[in-house]
Amino acid sequence: MTVGMMFFGMPGGGELLIIGVLVIVLLFGAAKVPQLARSFGQAMGEFRKAKRESELNLKQFEDSVVGEETEKLRTTAKQELKSGEVNIREVAKYMGISTEGKSDEQLKEEVQAKMNAPAQ
């Protein structure tokens, strides 16, 4: 084996890049390469813009769903408290308030405070 044969192996990254550019120039012509690059750049920009918009829409949808659930919970709890026929312990448990060792008056105050708190 000669020394010259040892250097002919798989092409590296630089060689592959040069070969790729030459293939593109041969296929499309030297005049079309800048136009292709410009089109590719515009397509990438549009893709990023669409990605940002879809992420924003998803975030807004998630926020609206959480907001609707919270509002529904508040409305239900307010109606139950107004009717006076509800077990305050059940309402407190439903709202995620610990009921252990608390009187009905303490629970009623915590439920009202949670209903009047701003939505998160």
C-alpha positions as CSV (number, residue, x, y, z in Angstrom):
1,M,0.0,0.0,0.0
2,T,1.4,3.4,-0.9
3,V,1.2,6.6,1.1
4,G,-1.1,8.2,-1.5
5,M,-3.7,5.5,-1.1
6,M,-3.9,6.1,2.7
7,F,-5.2,9.6,2.2
8,F,-8.1,8.6,0.0
9,G,-10.8,7.6,2.4
10,M,-14.2,9.0,3.2
11,P,-14.5,12.7,2.5
12,G,-14.7,15.0,5.5
13,G,-17.2,17.8,6.3
14,G,-15.4,20.4,4.2
15,E,-15.1,18.2,1.2
16,L,-18.8,17.2,1.4
17,L,-19.8,20.9,1.6
18,I,-17.7,21.8,-1.5
19,I,-19.2,18.8,-3.4
20,G,-22.7,19.8,-2.4
21,V,-22.2,23.4,-3.6
22,L,-20.8,22.1,-6.9
23,V,-23.8,19.8,-7.4
24,I,-26.2,22.7,-6.7
25,V,-24.4,25.0,-9.1
26,L,-24.4,22.3,-11.8
27,L,-28.0,21.5,-11.3
28,F,-29.5,25.0,-11.1
29,G,-26.9,27.2,-12.6
30,A,-24.8,30.0,-11.0
31,A,-27.6,32.6,-11.6
32,K,-30.2,30.6,-9.7
33,V,-28.2,29.9,-6.5
34,P,-28.7,33.3,-4.9
35,Q,-32.4,33.1,-5.7
36,L,-32.7,29.6,-4.2
37,A,-30.9,30.8,-1.0
38,R,-33.2,33.8,-0.7
39,S,-36.3,31.5,-1.1
40,F,-34.9,29.1,1.4
41,G,-34.4,32.0,3.9
42,Q,-37.9,33.3,3.4
43,A,-39.3,29.8,3.9
44,M,-37.4,29.4,7.1
45,G,-38.7,32.8,8.3
46,E,-42.3,31.9,7.5
47,F,-41.9,28.6,9.3
48,R,-40.6,30.3,12.5
49,K,-43.4,32.8,12.3
50,A,-46.0,30.1,12.0
51,K,-44.4,28.2,14.9
52,R,-44.5,31.3,17.1
53,E,-48.2,31.9,16.2
54,S,-49.2,28.3,16.9
55,E,-47.4,28.3,20.3
56,L,-49.2,31.6,21.2
57,N,-52.5,30.2,20.2
58,L,-51.9,27.0,22.2
59,K,-51.0,29.1,25.3
60,Q,-54.1,31.2,24.9
61,F,-56.3,28.1,24.6
62,E,-54.7,26.6,27.7
63,D,-55.3,29.8,29.6
64,S,-58.9,30.0,28.5
65,V,-59.6,26.4,29.5
66,V,-58.1,26.9,32.9
67,G,-60.0,30.2,33.3
68,E,-63.3,28.6,32.3
69,E,-62.8,25.7,34.8
70,T,-61.9,28.2,37.6
71,E,-64.9,30.4,36.8
72,K,-67.3,27.4,36.7
73,L,-65.9,26.3,40.1
74,R,-66.5,29.7,41.6
75,T,-70.0,30.0,40.2
76,T,-71.0,26.6,41.5
77,A,-69.6,27.3,44.9
78,K,-71.3,30.7,45.1
79,Q,-74.6,29.3,44.1
80,E,-74.3,26.5,46.7
81,L,-73.4,29.0,49.5
82,K,-76.3,31.3,48.6
83,S,-78.8,28.4,48.7
84,G,-77.8,27.6,52.3
85,E,-78.6,23.9,51.7
86,V,-75.1,22.8,51.2
87,N,-72.7,21.1,53.5
88,I,-69.8,23.5,53.9
89,R,-67.3,20.6,54.4
90,E,-68.2,19.1,51.0
91,V,-67.7,22.5,49.3
92,A,-64.4,23.0,51.1
93,K,-63.1,19.5,50.1
94,Y,-64.3,20.2,46.5
95,M,-62.3,23.4,46.4
96,G,-59.2,21.7,47.8
97,I,-59.4,23.2,51.3
98,S,-58.4,21.0,54.3
99,T,-61.3,20.4,56.6
100,E,-59.6,18.6,59.5
101,G,-59.9,20.3,62.9
102,K,-61.8,23.4,61.5
103,S,-65.3,24.6,62.5
104,D,-68.0,25.3,59.9
105,E,-67.5,29.0,60.4
106,Q,-63.7,28.7,59.7
107,L,-64.4,26.7,56.6
108,K,-67.0,29.2,55.4
109,E,-64.5,32.0,55.7
110,E,-61.8,30.1,53.8
111,V,-64.3,29.2,51.0
112,Q,-65.4,32.8,50.7
113,A,-61.7,34.0,50.7
114,K,-60.8,31.5,48.0
115,M,-63.8,32.5,45.9
116,N,-62.9,36.2,46.1
117,A,-59.2,35.6,45.4
118,P,-58.1,36.6,41.8
119,A,-57.9,33.7,39.3
120,Q,-54.4,32.2,38.8
